[in-house]
């Protein structure tokens, strides 16, 4: 087997590796929190609250927020399977936000990994929306934004 030198990796190969690394780093953070008796759900909410200023600058319509969420899905190696955007609501069916195979391989249960969706709850709340998600029978995630304000 011949290894590639650092100059031979393509941008696509590096990007795919970074997508895997993102899930691995989240898995390690979740494990650290649990090992130290800290609540993972508090970290997830904190994550949403911490990035909120950048989301506020983008706008507060379901279309703008859903596009931001879908960008996160794609940037993390997921796929967008279906999207519907209307005036006061937006919904989509996507593959998981995190690589569940990476999370599980590193000791994080799928139900805990999937709760990373909850980081969008404080973002949506601050923008006058309600964010919900659920796992579909087909194993995908259905996400929804509803304008409430």
C-alpha positions in Angstrom: 0.0 0.0 0.0 1.4 3.4 -1.0 0.4 6.3 1.2 -0.3 9.7 -0.4 1.9 12.6 0.5 0.2 15.7 2.0 0.4 17.4 -1.4 -1.5 14.5 -3.2 -4.8 14.7 -1.3 -7.6 16.2 -3.3 -9.9 18.9 -1.8 -12.8 16.3 -2.0 -10.8 13.7 0.0 -9.9 16.3 2.6 -13.5 17.5 2.8 -14.8 14.0 3.3 -12.3 13.4 6.1 -13.3 16.7 7.8 -17.0 15.6 7.7 -16.0 12.4 9.5 -13.8 14.4 12.0 -16.8 16.6 12.9 -18.8 13.7 14.1 -15.8 12.2 15.8 -15.1 15.4 17.7 -18.8 15.7 18.8 -18.7 12.0 20.0 -15.6 12.8 22.0 -17.2 15.9 23.5 -20.3 13.9 24.4 -18.2 11.2 26.1 -16.2 13.8 28.0 -19.3 15.4 29.3 -20.8 12.1 30.4 -17.5 10.9 32.0 -17.5 14.1 34.1 -21.1 13.9 35.1 -22.2 16.8 32.9 -25.5 16.9 31.0 -25.1 16.5 27.3 -28.4 18.2 26.6 -27.0 21.3 28.4 -24.1 21.3 26.0 -26.4 20.9 23.0 -28.5 23.9 24.1 -25.4 25.9 24.8 -24.2 25.2 21.3 -27.4 26.7 19.8 -27.3 29.7 22.1 -23.6 30.4 21.4 -24.1 30.5 17.6 -27.3 32.4 17.8 -25.8 35.8 16.9 -24.7 34.6 13.5 -28.1 33.2 12.8 -29.8 36.5 13.8 -27.7 38.3 11.2 -29.1 36.0 8.4 -32.8 36.7 9.0 -35.8 35.3 10.6 -38.0 33.7 7.9 -38.5 29.9 7.8 -36.9 29.9 4.4 -33.7 31.6 5.6 -33.4 29.4 8.7 -34.2 26.2 6.9 -31.5 27.0 4.3 -29.0 27.5 7.1 -30.0 24.2 8.7 -29.7 22.4 5.4 -26.3 23.9 4.8 -25.3 22.3 8.1 -26.6 18.9 7.0 -24.7 19.1 3.7 -21.5 20.4 5.3 -21.5 17.5 7.7 -21.8 14.9 5.0 -25.6 14.5 5.0 -28.1 14.6 2.3 -31.3 16.6 1.7 -34.0 14.2 0.5 -37.1 16.5 0.4 -37.8 20.2 1.2 -41.1 22.2 1.4 -40.9 25.9 2.2 -44.0 28.0 2.6 -44.6 31.5 4.0 -44.8 30.5 7.7 -43.3 27.1 7.7 -40.6 24.9 6.3 -39.9 21.2 6.5 -37.4 18.8 5.2 -36.4 15.2 5.3 -32.7 14.7 5.5 -30.1 12.1 6.6 -28.8 12.6 10.1 -27.0 15.8 11.1 -24.1 13.7 12.5 -22.6 10.6 11.1 -24.3 8.0 13.3 -21.9 5.3 12.3 -19.0 7.4 13.6 -20.9 8.3 16.8 -21.9 4.7 17.5 -18.4 3.4 16.7 -17.1 5.8 19.3 -19.6 4.8 22.1 -22.4 7.3 21.6 -25.8 5.9 21.3 -27.8 6.9 18.2 -30.6 8.5 20.3 -28.1 10.7 22.0 -26.3 11.6 18.7 -29.7 12.5 17.1 -30.4 14.9 19.9 -27.8 17.2 18.4 -30.8 18.5 16.3 -31.9 20.2 19.5 -29.2 22.8 19.1 -31.6 24.4 16.6 -34.4 24.8 19.3 -32.9 28.0 20.9 -32.0 29.4 17.5 -35.6 29.0 16.3 -37.1 30.3 19.5 -35.0 33.5 19.4 -36.1 34.0 15.8 -39.8 33.6 16.6 -40.1 30.0 15.3 -40.6 26.5 16.7 -38.1 23.8 15.5 -39.0 20.1 15.8 -37.5 16.9 14.5 -38.4 13.2 14.5 -36.9 10.1 13.1 -38.9 8.6 10.3 -39.6 4.8 9.9 -37.3 4.9 6.9 -34.4 6.0 9.2 -34.2 9.6 8.1 -34.8 12.8 10.0 -37.8 15.0 9.4 -37.3 18.6 10.5 -39.8 21.4 10.7 -39.8 25.1 11.4 -43.0 26.9 12.1 -43.2 30.7 12.4 -45.0 31.5 15.7 -44.4 35.2 16.2 
